[in-house]
Amino acid sequence: MTGAGQALAQPAPTTPQATSAATCQSFWPSQHLVCGEILDLYKSLGGPAGTLSYPQGSEAPAGDGVGTRQVFLGGTVYYSPATSAYIE
């Protein structure tokens, strides 16, 4: 029996990044969340005021079976555990 203060162990998601809502942020007026290492890179580049501007979509599988991508008005960010996040 699990008490109200205990969490049940669940498998971690594989895509997009295994992140919790606490590591995601939205940037109004865009409704799309930016998360994890993509968020870290995005904020280091100035967030919506930087060259990437606002997110155009949510983080999605990159198609290579490993990484994820998120498209912004000013470019695309790729993330994988091996490379971290970088602008493509």
N, C-alpha and C positions, 0 to 999 in steps of 0.2 A: 504494500500500500504506500502510495506516495503522498506526502503532505503538501499543502499549498505552497510552501516555501522551497520545495525541491523540484528540480527540472529533470525531465526524462531525457536520456541520451538519445540523440537522433543522428543518422548519418549526415555528413556534411554534403551540401550540394556541390556539383562539379562545375556547372556553368550556369550563369555567369560566376564571377569570383565568389568563393565561399565567404560571404560577408554578412554581417548582421545589419539591421536597420540603423544601428548606432554609427556605422562606418559609411553611411550613405547620406547624401545631401541633395536637395533640389535647389534650383536657382531660378526663381520667378522671373519671367513669366513661363519658362519652360516647365512642363510637367514631368520630365524625365529625370530619374535619379542618377547621380554620378557616385560611384562606390569604390572603396578599397584603394588600390594603388593607382587606378585611373584618377580617382578623386585627388589623391596626393599630388600627382603630376599636374592635374588641371589647376588646383589651387596655387601650386608653385609658379605656374605660368600666368597668374593673374585672374584665374576664374573667368567669369563672363566678360570682364573688362580686358582680358588678354586676347591674344591672337586667335585662340580657339573659339571664343565667343560662347554662345549657348549650345547645349546639347540638342541635336536634332532627333535623336532616338535613344532608346535604352541600350545598355550593354548587351551584346548578343554573341553567340559562338562565332569564331572567326572562319570556320570552315576547314581548318587544318587539323581538327580533332584535339587541339592542345589549348589554344588561346581564345581570347575574346576581343571584340572590337567595340568601340563606341564612336559614333559619328557626331561631330560638332559642326557648327556653321563654318569654322575656319580650318577644319582638318579632321583626321581620324586618329584615334589612339588605339594601339594594340597592346594587349597585356598577355603574358604567359608567366608561369612560375620561373621559367629558365631565363627570361629576358627582362622581367618587370615591365613597367609601362613605358611606352615611347611613342612619339608621333611618327606615323607612317609617311 
